[in-house]
Amino acid sequence: MTISVLIADDQGMVRAGFAALLDAQEGIRVLAQAADGREAVAAAARLSPDVILMDVRMPELDGIAAVRQILDPHRPSAHAPRIIMLTTFDIDDYVYEALQAGASGFLLKDAAPEELVRAVRLVAAGDALLDPSVTGRVIAHFAAQKPRPPRAGAILAQLTDREREVLVRMARGMSNAEIAADLFIAEQTVKTHVGKLLAKIGARDRVQAVIFAYDTGLAAPSP
């Protein structure tokens, strides 16, 4: 299956470089490029890409607002894309806001070419976090600064013991295969647990589930 990609960045050289790199990869095709958030929203609605590379800071409409519009559950769409935020700084409240809005992860703009390709393939598959140690650190840093969400405890109580075990391991950045090996269960069983717990906590993907785990205190930053 070919992974379709939309690139949104206000720097033409960045867009062109990323497009050339990704188009050269087997199984990846760049559908279009956008110079700002408004163009990105329009292109996403028109083309329904699998993955969007979205710059955090852009004119007209910033990346966070664009993510919210693209992933708005009330907006008609063929399917919800996975969105990777492009940023210059990892500890960035804009990045955390984007993750809360539904982005599947973030990538530093100076990442190596192979990291970009791996990131696109990883989020398209949807069964692991991008750079778990960095993602976890960003989520833990900002989650600790805000009050616990209302009803979080009640929602957490709906999870079975096994679903909690899976969620804790997701928060550690483990993939489905790693969770299966750690819990001595089948990978398909892990996928089933992940699907059920995402539905119970109202999370659209792993990143939002990890945010929930830190928000509720189920996961804690490493000492």
Backbone as a ProteinNet text record, in pm:
[ID]
protein_1_A
[PRIMARY]
MTISVLIADDQGMVRAGFAALLDAQEGIRVLAQAADGREAVAAAARLSPDVILMDVRMPELDGIAAVRQILDPHRPSAHAPRIIMLTTFDIDDYVYEALQAGASGFLLKDAAPEELVRAVRLVAAGDALLDPSVTGRVIAHFAAQKPRPPRAGAILAQLTDREREVLVRMARGMSNAEIAADLFIAEQTVKTHVGKLLAKIGARDRVQAVIFAYDTGLAAPSP
[TERTIARY]
83.5	0	87.5	55.4	131.3	81.4	175	142.1	139.8	25.6	15	44.4	118.7	168.1	137.9	100.4	86.4	189.9	263	366	321.7	314.9	273.6	383.9	445.8	553	565.2	589.7	596.2	731.1	826.7	957.7	964.4	972.6	972.3	1084.6	1202.8	1317.5	1293.1	1230.3	1200.1	1100.4	993.9	893.2	954.4	1033.3	1092.3	1187.6	1265.6	1360.4	1290	1188	1112.9	1041.4	984.5	911.1	1003.6	1120.2	1215.1	1259.2	1285.1	1328.7	1220.4	1097.6	990	946.8	944.2	903.5	1002.6	1124.6	1226.3	1214.7	1124.8	1110.9	1005.1	1031.7	933.6	811.9	693.9	571.4	528	590.6	550.5	531.9	422.9	396.6	349.3	415.4	375.3	265.7	148.5	33.6	38.9	83.2	79.6	162.7	186.1	255.2	167.9	177.7	100.7	194.4	173.2	261.3	210.8	88.1	35.4	-76.1	-128.8	-229	-358.4	-399.7	-525.6	-513.3	-399.7	-377.4	-374	-315.9	-307.2	-445.3	-531	-667.5	-742.8	-731.7	-802	-749.5	-617	-557.3	-592	-595.5	-629.6	-772.7	-864.2	-1004.1	-1018.9	-938.6	-949.8	-883.6	-771	-688.6	-692.6	-735.8	-740.4	-608.5	-498.9	-370.5	-367.9	-279	-261.7	-184.1	-82.1	6.7	25.3	26	55.6	176.7	275.4	386	347.3	330.2	273	367.7	411.4	493.7	409.6	468.7	395.1	360.4	457.4	436.4	430.2	312.8	293.4	204	213.3	124.1	-17.5	-107.8	-249.5	-320.9	-272.3	-331	-217.7	-192.4	-78	-108.9	-4.2	-17.4	-116.4	-122.9	-214.2	-359.6	-391.6	-527.5	-561.9	-463.8	-486.8	-515.7	-442.8	-466.9	-608.8	-650.1	-784.4	-891.3	-871.6	-970.8	-971.2	-853.3	-844.2	-903.1	-879.7	-926.3	-1060	-1124.4	-1255.6	-1352.8	-1406.6	-1495.8	-1623.4	-1657.6	-1778.5	-1751	-1623.9	-1588.2	-1594.3	-1668.7	-1674.4	-1538	-1498.6	-1368.1	-1371.8	-1297.9	-1292.4	-1227.2	-1122.3	-1059.3	-968.6	-942.7	-859.2	-712	-633.5	-491.9	-412.7	-296.2	-199.9	-116.5	-94.9	-24.2	103.5	214.2	343.1	375.5	396.7	431.7	581.3	616.5	755.7	789.5	896.1	928.8	1079.5	1119.9	1262.1	1304	1208.5	1237.8	1146.5	1203.4	1119.1	1037.9	1098.2	1022.2	955	835.6	766.1	617.8	557.2	415.9	328.8	377.8	303.4	294.7	404.4	407.2	307.8	306.6	215	69.8	40.6	-95.6	-134.5	-38.9	-66.6	-94.3	-19.4	-42.6	-181	-217.3	-350.9	-459.3	-431.4	-529.4	-545.8	-453.9	-468.7	-352.7	-244	-126.3	-69.4	-13.2	37.8	182.2	245.6	383.7	448.2	576.1	646.6	788.6	847.7	981.6	1057	1180.4	1263.1	1301.9	1305.3	1332.5	1473.6	1563.8	1699.5	1721.9	1613.7	1624.9	1692.3	1757.8	1823.8	1718.6	1753.4	1657.7	1592.9	1672.3	1615	1513.2	1530	1432.4	1298.3	1302.7	1180	1104.7	1177.2	1114	1055.1	1132.5	1084.5	959.7	958.5	844.8	717	727.7	610.8	557.2	646.1	602.5	543.5	602.7	559.1	419.6	395.6	262.4	155.3	194.7	97.8	52.8	145.4	111.7	31.3	62.3	-18.3	-1	104.2	115.4	233.3	292.2	403.1	413.7	485.7	508.8	635.1	637.6	761.1	853.8	976	1076.6	1016.1	984.1	909.7	969.3	1103	1163.4	1138.6	1149.1	1127.3	978.8	894.5	750.1	701.9	747	708	755	875.5	928.8	846.7	810	729.4	592.8	527.9	395.6	403.3	501.9	515.9	542.4	624.2	661.4	538.8	452.7	338.8	219	202.9	91.3	103	226.8	248.7	210.8	197.9	171.1	21.9	-62.5	-204.3	-287	-403.8	-486.6	-537.6	-568	-621.1	-756.4	-779.7	-907	-1025.7	-1139.5	-1258.9	-1300.4	-1351	-1397.5	-1286.1	-1159.9	-1049.7	-1047.8	-1068.6	-1067.4	-1179.5	-1297.5	-1411.9	-1388.1	-1325.8	-1296.3	-1191.3	-1088.7	-983.4	-1041	-1141.5	-1201.5	-1273.7	-1305.2	-1373.7	-1279.2	-1150.5	-1054	-1036.2	-1019.6	-989.4	-843.9	-805.5	-666.4	-571.7	-609.3	-523.8	-510.8	-621.7	-615.6	-526.2	-526.9	-436.1	-291.4	-266.3	-129.9	-81.7	-169.8	-134.2	-110.6	-196.8	-183.7	-53.9	-18	108.1	225.2	222.9	331.8	329.9	211.3	202.9	268.8	244.7	303	455.3	507.7	652.9	709.8	620.7	665.7	678.4	625.1	638.3	541.3	586.7	501.5	411.8	316.8	228.8	307.2	407.1	487.9	563.6	617.1	690.9	599	478.4	381.2	341.8	319.4	282.2	389.8	514.9	625.3	636.2	615	629.2	517.9	397.1	282.5	254.9	337	321.7	182.8	140.1	13.5	36.2	-61	-48.2	-56.2	14.1	10.7	-130.1	-205.9	-343.4	-427.9	-399	-470.2	-439.2	-313	-274	-351.7	-359.8	-432.6	-578.5	-636.1	-774.8	-787.1	-695.3	-696.9	-677.8	-585.9	-560.1	-686.8	-752.5	-874.7	-982.5	-998.2	-1101.3	-1069.1	-943	-910.9	-915.4	-879.1	-890.8	-1037.1	-1127.1	-1269.8	-1320	-1276.5	-1324.5	-1279.1	-1154.1	-1102.9	-1126.6	-1181.9	-1211.9	-1089	-988.4	-864.9	-863.8	-816.2	-816.3	-692	-583.8	-464.4	-376.5	-259	-171.3	-123.4	-94.6	-42.1	-144.6	-270.5	-372.2	-393	-374.2	-383.7	-270.8	-152.3	-37.9	-60.6	-113.8	-147.4	-244.9	-346.1	-443.8	-374.8	-281.9	-212.4	-134.5	-70.3	3.5	-92	-198.6	-296.7	-359	-384.3	-450.2	-354.2	-223.1	-125.3	-95.4	-157.9	-129.4	14.5	63.2	204.1	272.1	398.8	475.8	610.4	666.7	797.4	905.2	1001.9	1112.5	1192.6	1242.9	1320.4	1452.3
-119.6	0	125.3	220.2	344.8	443.8	506.2	607.2	743.1	810.6	942.2	1050.8	1153.9	1256.3	1396.5	1484.2	1627.4	1698.8	1793.7	1868.3	2013.5	2062.5	2200.8	2273.3	2369.4	2448.3	2578.3	2688.5	2816.9	2841.8	2753.1	2767.5	2675.8	2737.1	2661.6	2560.3	2596.6	2505	2380.8	2400.6	2287.1	2194.5	2252	2170.7	2091.4	2160.4	2095.2	1982.8	2007.9	1906	1783.1	1805	1692.2	1615.6	1689.6	1625.3	1538.2	1591.8	1515.4	1388.8	1400.6	1284.7	1177.5	1218.8	1121.4	1059	1137.9	1084.2	979.6	985.3	889.3	754.8	748.9	626.9	534.5	406.5	309.7	308.7	314.6	306.6	437.5	550	681.8	775.8	852.7	947.5	1080.3	1189.2	1323.2	1373.8	1399.3	1444.1	1592.4	1673.5	1818.6	1885.1	2015.3	2097.1	2218.2	2267.4	2384	2482.1	2612.4	2715.6	2775	2741.9	2792.1	2699.7	2729.2	2642.5	2634.6	2746.1	2745.4	2654.6	2665.8	2578.7	2432.5	2406.6	2269.8	2211.7	2290.6	2244.3	2214.1	2303.4	2284.4	2161.5	2145.7	2031.8	1900.5	1901.2	1778.9	1735.7	1832.4	1801.6	1751.4	1807.2	1772.2	1638.5	1608.8	1494.5	1375.8	1397.2	1290.8	1213.5	1281.6	1211.8	1120.1	1023.1	934.5	1004.9	1082.2	1149.7	1295	1385.3	1526	1566.4	1627.4	1692	1837.9	1882.9	2015.1	2099.7	2211.3	2304.9	2364.7	2381.2	2436.3	2582.8	2660.7	2804.9	2840	2887.7	2928.9	3051.7	3130.6	3246.9	3204.8	3301	3280.9	3194.8	3072.9	2981	2893.5	2893.8	2816.5	2666.9	2588.6	2444.2	2384.5	2440.6	2387.5	2407.6	2528.6	2556.7	2470.6	2449.5	2365.1	2221.2	2170.6	2034.4	2023.1	2121.5	2117.4	2115.2	2193.7	2196.7	2065.8	2014.9	1892.1	1773.3	1768.9	1654.7	1680.3	1789.9	1821	1706.6	1640.3	1526.5	1564.6	1693.3	1737.6	1775.7	1772.6	1807	1681.6	1683.8	1565	1533.5	1405.6	1364.8	1216.2	1178	1037	955.8	1010.7	948	1050.4	1030.7	1125.1	1092.2	1188.4	1161.9	1157.6	1099.1	1108.2	1233.5	1312.6	1439.8	1441.5	1471.6	1487.6	1636.2	1691	1832.5	1851.1	1954.3	1989.1	2109.6	2099.4	2206.4	2222.6	2335.8	2362.3	2323.4	2328.7	2298.4	2187	2088.4	1978.9	2018.5	2087.2	2132.5	2263.8	2252.9	2366	2350.7	2451.7	2438.3	2430.1	2482.9	2468.2	2321.1	2250.3	2107.7	2032.3	2063.5	1994.1	2022.8	2148	2182.5	2104	2087.5	2013.4	1867.1	1809.5	1670.4	1656.6	1752.1	1749.4	1760.8	1837.6	1858.4	1734.9	1639.7	1516.8	1480.3	1559.1	1522.5	1390.2	1312.5	1179.8	1182.2	1297.6	1307.2	1430.6	1447.6	1562.7	1523.9	1603.5	1576.2	1707.8	1707.1	1826.8	1847.6	1973.3	2001.9	1962.4	1951.6	1911.9	1761	1685	1539.5	1484.1	1371.9	1307	1257.6	1251.1	1206.5	1072.6	977.4	846.1	854.3	952.6	970.4	1018	1106.7	1157	1042.4	963.2	851.2	752.2	721	627.2	682.5	813.8	876.1	863	887	876.5	733.6	636.9	496.9	456.9	506.2	467.6	520.1	648.5	702.5	645.6	612.1	551.2	416	342.6	212.7	229.7	335	369.8	283.5	202.2	113.5	146.3	264.3	303.2	455.7	506.4	650.2	689.5	811.3	865.1	901.6	854.5	887	888.7	771.2	762.7	842.1	843.8	913.7	1063.4	1120.6	1264.1	1297.5	1218.6	1242.4	1234.5	1132.5	1117.1	1233	1281.7	1393.4	1520.2	1547	1665.4	1656.1	1539.4	1522.1	1534.1	1468.8	1473.2	1615.4	1688.5	1824.9	1915.7	1910.2	2000.3	1946.8	1814.3	1756.8	1790.1	1797.6	1826	1969.5	2055.9	2197.1	2233.5	2136.3	2169.6	2078.8	2125.5	2044.9	1918.3	1818.9	1693.2	1718.4	1663	1686.1	1634.6	1702.9	1653.8	1518.1	1433.5	1299.2	1203.7	1247	1160	1032.6	1047.5	931	834.1	887.9	802.9	728.4	796.1	731.5	623	653.3	555	430.5	449.3	336.6	240.6	285.5	199.6	97.5	121.4	32	-95.6	-207.1	-332.1	-328.7	-421.3	-427.9	-446.6	-532.6	-557.3	-432.7	-360.7	-238	-134.5	-128.6	-37.5	-78.7	-208.5	-257.2	-219.4	-232.6	-196.4	-46.1	34.3	179.5	227.4	168.8	205.6	179.2	68.3	34.8	121.6	161.7	258.3	389.6	430.2	555.2	546.3	426.5	407	407.9	415.2	420	285.3	181.1	48.2	28.5	-42.2	-75.6	-192.6	-223.7	-337	-466.7	-484.6	-606.5	-615.1	-501.1	-500.5	-525.6	-469.7	-492.7	-639.4	-698	-839.3	-927.3	-897.7	-977.3	-958.5	-835.7	-806.6	-871.2	-878.3	-933.3	-1080	-1135.7	-1276.5	-1303.5	-1211.9	-1229.6	-1205.6	-1239.6	-1222.5	-1074.5	-1038.2	-899	-857.4	-948.7	-917	-887.6	-957.6	-931.6	-791	-749.9	-613.8	-512.1	-536.1	-443.8	-431.8	-544.4	-541.6	-457.5	-477.9	-399.7	-250.7	-218.9	-79.1	-15.9	-85.4	-32	-7	-98.7	-83.5	31.2	41.9	147.8	285.7	293.1	421.3	466	371.8	404.9	449.2	381.6	413.9	551.8	588.9	717.3	829.9	796.7	898.9	953.8	869.5	911.4	858.4	940.3	896.5	817.5	831	753.8	738.7	680.6	647.9	771.9	877.7	997.5	1053.5	1061.4	1113	1018.8	890	794.2	816.4	845.8	872.2	1001.3	1103.8	1227.9	1197.1	1115.8	1076.3	1003.2	914.3	837.3	928.8	1031.3	1126	1219	1260.1	1349.9	1285.3	1155.9	1086.1	1034.5	1045.8	995.6	848.4	782.4	641.4	623.9	720.9	723.2	840.9	824	930	941.7	1064.2	1079.9	1003.1	956.8	883.8	975.8	926.4	1011	1051.2
0	0	0	-84.1	-92.2	12.2	83.4	184.3	115.2	118.8	56.6	159.8	117.3	210.2	159.2	252.9	227.3	312.5	253.1	326.8	340.4	465.1	491	568.1	503.5	566	488.8	561.3	492.1	425.6	443.2	379.4	256.7	140.1	15.9	5.8	55.1	46.8	131.7	248.1	335.4	267.1	213.2	144.1	29.6	-51.5	-168.6	-127.3	-23.3	22.4	75.3	158.1	213.6	101.7	6.8	-102.3	-187.1	-219	-300.5	-228.2	-99.4	-20.5	-15	16.6	34.3	-97.8	-205.2	-334.8	-386.7	-335.7	-378.3	-305.7	-205.8	-126.2	-185.4	-179.9	-227.3	-134	-191.7	-112.9	-50.7	-87.6	-36.7	-154.7	-153	-261.9	-204	-241.4	-197	-289.1	-232.8	-312	-343.1	-245.1	-262.5	-153.8	-173.6	-75.3	-43.7	80.1	122.5	191.4	165.4	219.5	349.5	389.3	515.6	563.9	682.3	741.9	663	605.9	529.7	406.3	338.5	222.9	265.8	382.8	432.2	460.1	523.3	553.8	425.2	327.8	200.4	126.4	124.3	54.3	122.5	256	330.1	298.1	290.2	258.9	115.6	26.5	-114.9	-147.8	-82.4	-122.6	-26.4	97.6	199.5	209.7	243	255	376.4	373.9	489.3	599.8	561.1	656.6	613.9	712.1	685.8	768.9	703.6	774.4	789.3	914.1	940.8	1025.3	970	1046.6	1159.6	1277	1390.5	1366.7	1320.7	1304.4	1156.2	1114	974.3	969.7	863	849.6	814.5	819.4	786.2	890.8	910.2	1007.3	1057.1	1190.1	1238.4	1237.1	1260.5	1251.5	1350.1	1470.4	1572.2	1529.3	1484.2	1438.9	1317.5	1230.6	1113.1	1154.2	1253.1	1302.6	1355.8	1434.9	1492.8	1383	1279.1	1171	1092.1	1061.5	982.1	1056.8	1188.9	1268.1	1337.2	1304.4	1361.9	1329.7	1432.7	1406.5	1332	1332.8	1263.5	1118	1079.4	941.5	855.1	745.9	660.3	599.3	607.3	555.3	523.6	420.4	383.5	494.7	552.5	668.6	735.3	863.4	938	914.2	869	845.8	976.3	971.4	1080.8	1055.5	1159.5	1141.4	1223.9	1158	1224.1	1225.9	1343.8	1355	1332.9	1258.2	1234.3	1320.8	1398.4	1492	1505.3	1559.3	1582	1722.2	1817.2	1956.9	2006.4	2077.8	2125.4	2248.6	2345.5	2462.2	2424.7	2373.9	2312.9	2342.2	2404.6	2438.2	2313.7	2201.6	2077.1	2037	2056.7	2023.9	2111.4	2240.4	2331.4	2293.6	2259.8	2217.3	2092.9	2001.7	1879.1	1909.5	2003.4	2042.6	2105.4	2190.4	2250.1	2143.2	2038.8	1933	1844.5	1857.6	1780.5	1691.6	1692.2	1612.8	1663.8	1573.5	1609.2	1657.7	1652.9	1699.5	1641.4	1669.7	1615.2	1578.9	1491.9	1442.8	1435.7	1481.9	1470.8	1324.9	1281.4	1141	1098.4	1195.3	1158.4	1171.6	1178.3	1187.9	1062.2	1078.1	964.9	864.8	736.3	634.6	666	716.8	747.8	861.6	951.8	1060	1004.9	906	845	776.6	699.7	628.9	729.4	833.8	936.2	1005.1	1032.7	1100.3	1017.4	887.8	800.8	800.7	790.3	788.1	923.4	1031.3	1165.4	1196.7	1168.6	1200.5	1108.2	986.2	894.2	948.1	1009.6	1069.5	1197.2	1275.4	1392.7	1515.5	1522.3	1639	1729.4	1714.1	1801.4	1804.4	1904.4	1915.6	1840.4	1789.7	1735.4	1849.6	1845.9	1946.4	2086.2	2142.1	2268.4	2383.7	2396	2510	2502.1	2381.8	2365.6	2378.5	2314.2	2321.9	2466.4	2537.9	2677.6	2763.4	2736.3	2815	2793	2668.3	2637.9	2705.4	2692.7	2752	2903.8	2965.5	3111.2	3159.2	3085.6	3124.5	3131.7	3030.9	3027.3	3104.1	3109.3	3184.2	3332.6	3382.7	3524.1	3560.4	3460.7	3486.9	3484.1	3454.4	3446.1	3535.7	3577.2	3667.5	3600.1	3682.4	3630.2	3564.5	3445.9	3376.3	3457.3	3451.5	3520.9	3466.2	3553.2	3519.3	3478.4	3485.8	3445.1	3528.2	3659.2	3746.7	3713	3683	3649.3	3518.7	3423	3294.9	3314.5	3394	3420.9	3486.8	3572.3	3643.8	3548.8	3428.8	3331.8	3268.7	3279.3	3215.6	3297.7	3228.4	3297.2	3342.5	3428.5	3474.8	3357.1	3262.5	3146.8	3059.9	3042.6	2963	3029	3161.3	3232.4	3210	3215.4	3192.6	3052.6	2956	2818.4	2807.8	2869.6	2862.6	2927.4	3040.7	3106.3	3012.9	2944.1	2851.9	2727.4	2683.6	2574.5	2615	2739.4	2789.5	2798.1	2810.9	2811	2670	2571.1	2433	2366.2	2428.2	2372.3	2255.9	2153.4	2039.3	2076.2	1989	2014.7	2028.9	1943.4	1949.5	2082.1	2128.2	2254.9	2373.1	2368.8	2476.1	2480.1	2363.3	2356	2418.7	2387.1	2441.9	2592.7	2639	2782.1	2864.8	2807.6	2880.2	2845.6	2755.8	2715.5	2656	2568.7	2498.6	2349.9	2267.1	2122.7	2083.9	1977.6	1932.5	1892.8	1833.8	1796.5	1919.8	2030.4	2155.7	2206.2	2192	2230.5	2147.3	2016.1	1928.7	1972.7	2014.1	2062	2187.9	2282.4	2406.5	2377.3	2285.5	2251.5	2194	2103	2043.4	2146.6	2240.5	2343.3	2438.5	2480	2576.5	2510.4	2382.3	2312.7	2308.7	2282.6	2277.8	2414.7	2520.4	2654.5	2701.5	2668.3	2717.3	2616.7	2499.9	2400.7	2331.7	2311.4	2245	2102.7	2008	1868.5	1832.8	1910.6	1879.7	2003.3	1985.8	2097.3	2171.9	2098.5	2163.9	2261.8	2219.5	2310.8	2429.1	2407	2517.1	2617	2567.7	2655.9	2734.9	2670.1	2741.3	2854.4	2825.1	2926.9	3041.9	3010.3	3114.2	3208	3152.9	3237.3	3312.6	3245.5	3309	3433.4	3426.6	3537	3642.7	3615.7	3710.1	3693.6	3595.1	3571.4	3526.3	3449.1	3408.5	3476.2	3505.2	3569.8	3501.8	3496.1	3432.9	3505.3	3430.2	3491.6	3580.4	3693.5	3784.5	3722
[MASK]
+++++++++++++++++++++++++++++++++++++++++++++++++++++++++++++++++++++++++++++++++++++++++++++++++++++++++++++++++++++++++++++++++++++++++++++++++++++++++++++++++++++++++++++++++++++++++++++++++++++++++++++++++++++++++++++++

